[in-house]
Each structure stands twice: as structure tokens, then as C-alpha cells.
Amino acid sequence: MINHLTPETPEAIRATGLQVGYMKEVIVRDLHFQVHRGQSLALVGMNGSGKSTLLKTLVGLIPPLGGKLDILGAAPGRYPTRIAYLSQFHVSGFILPLRAIDVVRMGRFADHGLLGKMTRDDEAIIEDAMERMGVRQLADQPLRSLSGGQIQRVYIAQVLARKADLLILDEPTAGVDAGGREVYQTAIQDELNRGASVVVATHDIQEAIRCDQAMLLARKVIAIGRGQDIFTTEALLEAFGIVITINDSGQGIAVVEREHGHDIVS
């Protein structure tokens, strides 16, 4: 992904001494980071490491437990229409008898409300978002009839249709095949190119390396910086108990397990 960071670029996110968690339980403390306009940040860590908690705090779904957090120059939740959030769980599509296009159309509700009339421009944005995610042909299909990977693509298309300034994505490529991941990466790069900022929680080290910054979490910040710099053997062992590295040819993947202390090469 292209790094658009310049000294003059305004910040989409600024966290200083931030503490995140639920009720009075702090999950991750002492977070210091910035995300500038057109910049991407990947959160990497095991389940329970604090990734989703941090994302929900950025969106404004749960309050910070300490420190200072500015989102688009204001308190979290101040500008909900300028943020698109993709959670890990999608309830509405399985409670209501929705078609794929109905789900993507929800991405425009921020501008028009639930009962607002869509314009031709809105319909063009919706169609373009579905086209970009390769689900245009599924527009009239009931969401319940789609595969898990197709459903995930539909919800990513909903995020794209929002045309938001800040995209917050929680495991967006979970269950998505290789072709879908490539389509997703192209779409996210387009969002960055238009000036949007992206924060994504992922288990995919290669996706994280493509981002401008990465943060390695394990209920604390193990490292933050460029993925190429922070994904060291020691840091990954601390976060996962395993190490995943790419060899010089860029083809093989080596997994080092803490318990056994030997290499398995594929």
C-alpha cells in the first residue's frame, strides 16, 4: 500500500496514553499512535489480544478508559457518518430477509437515513461498490443463500459504498478465498488513494506488511512501526508462540513453534 504520510497531512486518528477495555477492566494500556489521511494501520495479534476492543473504541462503541483519543479531530463517535465500520459479526442479514444489494445499500443510510430516498448517484455508488468486490451478479440473491466468503464480500462492498473518511475493519478477509483477498486489496488501495484512512485487524502478516504501519498486540503493545521492521522472530514469538517468515525467494513459509523449538518449512 502507498504511504501518503506528509508533515502537512491532517491526522485521522491520534491516540496518546490511550487505555482500552470494558467497564473497568483495561485490556490494552499506554497506546500512542497516529494514523494520517490516506494511511493504513494493521492490528495484528491472537484472539483476545485487544484488536477488536481497540477498533470498537476508535468507532465510539465503547469509551476509552484513559488517555486521549481524537478521531477526525474530535472525540470518538462525534462524526459517525464519516466512519465505516465492519465488525466480525453481521446480525441484520440473518434476521431480516435481505438481498445482497439491500445490505450494500445500507452503506448509504448514513447520508439519507433508513427511509431516505436514494438518488441516481447513490445507486451508481452502490453498483460500483458491488462491482469492485465482484458481487454485482449476486445483487438479487438472498443473503442467506450465499457462501461465507460471498457474504463477507457483500459486507465489504457495504463499507465501500459508505464513501467514508475512515474505514475500521475487523478481520475483513476471514473466510474469503485468494481471489477475494486480491479484489479486497485492490479496493482498499483505491480507498487510500482517494484519501481515506484504514485501520484493519488481521491475522494475515502479509496484509499487515502492505500497510503503512502495523501494531503487534498481546494485551499490550509489543511493537508498532513498519511491518518489515517490527515482525521480528522475538516479537512474533511473544505474540503468537510461533514465527511465520518468508524466505529470500518469497515463496516458502517457515513456522517455528515455541514448544518444539524446530523449523517446519513448506
C-alpha positions as CSV (number, residue, x, y, z in Angstrom):
1,M,0.0,0.0,0.0
2,I,1.2,3.5,-0.8
3,N,2.4,5.7,2.1
4,H,0.7,9.1,1.7
5,L,2.1,10.5,5.0
6,T,3.5,14.0,4.8
7,P,4.1,16.5,7.6
8,E,1.1,18.6,6.3
9,T,-1.4,15.7,6.2
10,P,-4.1,16.0,8.9
11,E,-4.5,13.1,11.3
12,A,-7.5,10.8,11.1
13,I,-6.5,9.3,14.5
14,R,-4.4,10.4,17.3
15,A,-4.0,8.4,20.5
16,T,-1.9,9.5,23.5
17,G,-1.6,7.3,26.5
18,L,-4.9,5.6,25.5
19,Q,-6.3,2.7,27.6
20,V,-9.0,0.5,26.1
21,G,-11.2,-2.2,27.7
22,Y,-14.6,-3.0,29.0
23,M,-16.2,-1.5,32.1
24,K,-13.3,-1.0,34.5
25,E,-11.1,-3.8,33.0
26,V,-8.2,-2.4,30.9
27,I,-7.3,-4.8,28.0
28,V,-4.5,-2.7,26.5
29,R,-2.9,0.4,28.1
30,D,-0.5,3.1,27.1
31,L,-1.3,3.3,23.4
32,H,0.5,6.0,21.5
33,F,-0.1,6.2,17.7
34,Q,-1.3,8.3,14.8
35,V,-3.0,7.5,11.6
36,H,-2.8,10.2,8.9
37,R,-5.1,10.8,6.0
38,G,-4.6,8.2,3.3
39,Q,-2.6,6.0,5.6
40,S,-3.3,2.4,6.7
41,L,-2.7,0.7,10.1
42,A,-2.8,-3.1,10.7
43,L,-3.6,-4.5,14.1
44,V,-2.1,-8.0,14.5
45,G,-2.4,-10.4,17.3
46,M,-4.2,-13.5,18.6
47,N,-7.9,-13.6,19.5
48,G,-8.2,-11.8,22.9
49,S,-5.1,-9.6,22.2
50,G,-7.1,-6.4,22.2
51,K,-7.6,-5.8,18.5
52,S,-11.4,-5.7,18.4
53,T,-11.5,-3.8,21.7
54,L,-9.3,-1.1,20.2
55,L,-11.4,-0.9,17.0
56,K,-14.7,-0.5,18.9
57,T,-13.0,2.3,20.9
58,L,-12.0,4.0,17.7
59,V,-15.5,3.8,16.3
60,G,-17.0,5.1,19.6
61,L,-18.9,1.9,20.5
62,I,-17.1,1.7,23.9
63,P,-15.5,4.6,25.7
64,P,-11.8,5.0,26.3
65,L,-10.8,4.0,29.9
66,G,-7.9,6.5,30.0
67,G,-5.7,8.8,28.0
68,K,-6.7,10.9,25.0
69,L,-8.2,9.8,21.7
70,D,-9.1,12.1,18.7
71,I,-10.9,10.7,15.7
72,L,-11.1,13.0,12.7
73,G,-10.2,15.9,15.0
74,A,-12.9,15.2,17.6
75,A,-14.0,12.8,20.3
76,P,-14.8,9.2,19.3
77,G,-18.4,9.0,17.9
78,R,-18.6,12.7,17.1
79,Y,-18.7,12.1,13.3
80,P,-20.4,8.7,12.8
81,T,-21.3,9.5,9.2
82,R,-17.6,9.8,8.3
83,I,-16.7,6.4,9.6
84,A,-17.4,3.0,8.0
85,Y,-17.1,0.0,10.4
86,L,-17.0,-3.7,9.5
87,S,-17.4,-5.9,12.5
88,Q,-16.7,-9.6,12.7
89,F,-20.4,-10.3,13.2
90,H,-23.3,-9.4,10.9
91,V,-26.6,-9.8,12.5
92,S,-29.1,-8.0,10.3
93,G,-28.7,-10.1,7.2
94,F,-29.7,-13.3,9.1
95,I,-32.6,-11.8,11.0
96,L,-34.2,-9.9,8.0
97,P,-34.8,-11.5,4.6
98,L,-32.3,-9.2,2.8
99,R,-30.8,-9.5,-0.7
100,A,-27.2,-8.7,-1.2
101,I,-28.0,-5.4,-2.8
102,D,-30.1,-4.4,0.3
103,V,-27.1,-5.0,2.5
104,V,-24.8,-2.8,0.3
105,R,-27.5,-0.2,0.1
106,M,-27.3,0.2,3.9
107,G,-23.9,1.8,3.3
108,R,-25.8,4.9,2.0
109,F,-28.1,5.2,5.0
110,A,-25.6,7.5,6.8
111,D,-26.4,10.1,4.2
112,H,-30.1,9.6,3.8
113,G,-31.4,7.8,6.9
114,L,-33.3,4.5,6.9
115,L,-36.3,5.8,4.9
116,G,-34.5,8.4,2.8
117,K,-34.8,8.2,-1.0
118,M,-31.7,7.1,-2.9
119,T,-30.5,9.2,-5.8
120,R,-29.1,8.1,-9.1
121,D,-25.6,9.0,-7.6
122,D,-26.3,6.7,-4.7
123,E,-27.4,3.8,-6.9
124,A,-24.2,4.3,-9.0
125,I,-22.1,4.2,-5.9
126,I,-23.9,1.0,-4.7
127,E,-23.4,-0.7,-8.1
128,D,-19.8,0.4,-8.2
129,A,-19.1,-1.0,-4.7
130,M,-20.6,-4.4,-5.7
131,E,-18.7,-4.4,-8.9
132,R,-15.4,-3.7,-7.2
133,M,-15.9,-6.6,-4.8
134,G,-17.1,-9.0,-7.5
135,V,-20.6,-9.4,-6.2
136,R,-22.6,-7.5,-8.7
137,Q,-24.1,-10.7,-10.2
138,L,-25.4,-11.6,-6.7
139,A,-27.3,-8.4,-6.2
140,D,-30.8,-10.0,-6.1
141,Q,-29.7,-13.2,-4.2
142,P,-30.9,-13.7,-0.6
143,L,-28.0,-13.1,1.7
144,R,-28.8,-16.4,3.4
145,S,-28.2,-18.3,0.2
146,L,-24.6,-17.1,-0.2
147,S,-21.4,-18.7,0.9
148,G,-19.5,-17.3,3.8
149,G,-16.9,-15.7,1.5
150,Q,-19.5,-14.2,-0.7
151,I,-21.3,-12.7,2.4
152,Q,-18.1,-11.2,3.6
153,R,-17.5,-9.6,0.1
154,V,-21.0,-8.1,0.3
155,Y,-20.3,-6.5,3.6
156,I,-17.0,-5.1,2.4
157,A,-19.0,-3.6,-0.5
158,Q,-21.3,-2.0,2.0
159,V,-18.2,-0.4,3.6
160,L,-17.0,0.9,0.2
161,A,-20.5,2.3,-0.5
162,R,-20.2,4.5,2.6
163,K,-17.5,6.6,1.0
164,A,-16.2,7.3,4.5
165,D,-13.1,9.2,5.5
166,L,-12.1,6.4,7.9
167,L,-12.6,2.7,7.4
168,I,-12.4,0.5,10.5
169,L,-12.3,-3.2,9.5
170,D,-12.3,-6.2,11.8
171,E,-10.9,-9.4,10.1
172,P,-12.4,-8.3,6.7
173,T,-10.9,-11.3,4.7
174,A,-11.9,-14.0,7.2
175,G,-13.4,-16.8,5.1
176,V,-12.5,-15.1,1.8
177,D,-10.7,-17.1,-0.8
178,A,-7.4,-16.0,-2.6
179,G,-9.3,-14.3,-5.4
180,G,-11.5,-12.4,-3.0
181,R,-8.5,-11.2,-1.0
182,E,-6.9,-9.8,-4.1
183,V,-10.1,-8.0,-5.0
184,Y,-10.2,-6.6,-1.5
185,Q,-6.6,-5.4,-1.5
186,T,-7.3,-3.5,-4.8
187,A,-10.4,-1.9,-3.3
188,I,-8.6,-0.8,-0.1
189,Q,-5.8,0.6,-2.1
190,D,-8.3,2.6,-4.1
191,E,-9.8,3.9,-0.8
192,L,-6.3,5.0,0.3
193,N,-5.7,6.7,-3.0
194,R,-8.8,8.8,-2.6
195,G,-7.6,10.0,0.8
196,A,-9.5,7.7,3.2
197,S,-7.7,6.2,6.2
198,V,-7.9,2.5,7.0
199,V,-7.4,0.6,10.3
200,V,-7.7,-3.2,9.9
201,A,-7.4,-6.1,12.4
202,T,-5.9,-9.1,10.7
203,H,-4.1,-12.4,11.3
204,D,-2.5,-12.1,7.9
205,I,1.1,-11.0,8.3
206,Q,1.5,-10.3,4.6
207,E,-1.6,-8.0,4.6
208,A,-0.1,-6.2,7.6
209,I,3.2,-5.7,5.9
210,R,1.4,-4.0,3.0
211,C,0.0,-1.4,5.4
212,D,1.9,1.8,6.2
213,Q,2.1,0.9,9.9
214,A,1.5,-2.3,11.9
215,M,0.8,-2.8,15.6
216,L,1.6,-6.1,17.2
217,L,-0.7,-6.7,20.2
218,A,-0.9,-9.3,23.1
219,R,-3.0,-7.3,25.6
220,K,-0.2,-4.9,25.4
221,V,1.7,-3.2,22.6
222,I,4.6,-5.5,21.7
223,A,5.7,-3.3,18.7
224,I,4.5,-0.6,16.4
225,G,6.0,0.6,13.2
226,R,6.6,-0.6,9.6
227,G,5.7,-4.3,9.3
228,Q,9.1,-5.1,7.8
229,D,10.7,-3.7,10.9
230,I,8.5,-5.0,13.7
231,F,7.7,-8.6,12.7
232,T,10.9,-10.0,14.1
233,T,11.3,-13.6,15.4
234,E,11.2,-12.4,19.0
235,A,8.2,-10.2,18.6
236,L,6.1,-12.8,16.8
237,L,7.1,-15.5,19.4
238,E,5.9,-13.2,22.1
239,A,2.6,-12.5,20.3
240,F,1.8,-15.9,18.9
241,G,4.2,-18.5,20.2
242,I,5.1,-19.2,16.6
243,V,7.0,-17.3,13.9
244,I,6.0,-17.0,10.3
245,T,8.7,-15.8,7.9
246,I,9.1,-15.6,4.2
247,N,12.3,-16.9,2.7
248,D,14.6,-15.0,0.4
249,S,12.7,-16.2,-2.7
250,G,9.4,-15.0,-1.3
251,Q,7.9,-18.5,-1.7
252,G,8.4,-20.6,1.4
253,I,6.9,-20.1,4.8
254,A,8.8,-21.3,7.9
255,V,6.9,-21.9,11.1
256,V,8.9,-22.0,14.3
257,E,7.0,-23.4,17.3
258,R,8.0,-22.4,20.8
259,E,7.1,-25.7,22.3
260,H,9.2,-27.8,20.0
261,G,11.9,-25.5,19.0
262,H,12.4,-26.7,15.4
263,D,11.6,-25.4,12.0
264,I,8.9,-26.7,9.7
265,V,9.4,-25.5,6.1
266,S,6.7,-25.6,3.4
